[in-house]
Each structure stands twice: as C-alpha cells, then as structure tokens.
Amino acid sequence: MALNLSPHNFSVNPETNQPVLTRIQAYVRVREGDSPPLFLQGGQVYSEGGPLIPAEDWPDWLEGHIKRLSPLALEECGFRDWVQNLNKPLEQKPKK
C-alpha cells in the first residue's frame, strides 16, 4: 500500500446522488528537529516523498513519538500493537 494523503474516500449514493464517506485512511505526521517528516499510515512508516521505510531503518527518535500518540490515533493509523492496555492490572510484587 502506498501513502495516501487524501484520507477520506467518498462514493455517491445512486438513489440520492449524495456523497457518502466509504473509507478513512488516517495518517499521522511526525517530525524531530531538522529531520524530514515521516508519515504513519496503515501500520507502515513512509518518508515525506512517499517511499515505505522498513522498521530496521526507522530513525531512533521515531519509537518515542509513536509511544506518545493517543490510543485512538495509534488505532486509526494502523499501529494497534503499540496501544498500551490500560485495563490490564498491575503486576503485584511478591511480599517478603
């Protein structure tokens, strides 16, 4: 899948001739200092020009930016695996 900076896809209802939102491809743009921006979409990372960046080539700062995103933003741009489970009980330390 290629980077799509037009996240809202519409179709036309043939009966009413009204546009209907049929698909959303959300993306998040992140940047650190003078480095070029990166885009998160569909669980992938893309450079500003659009080419896919494999996980092993991600810059060191990117993981910190991903972790700071809200759970909703992470889910919408395909990074569900990065969402922390806030309902999970804390692990209890063994008593001495």
ABEGO torsion letter per residue (X at the ends): XBBBABABBBBBBAAAGBBBBABBBBBBBBBBEABBBBBBBGGBBBBAAGBBBBAAABBAAAAAAAAABBAAAAAAAGAAAABBBAABBBBBBBBX
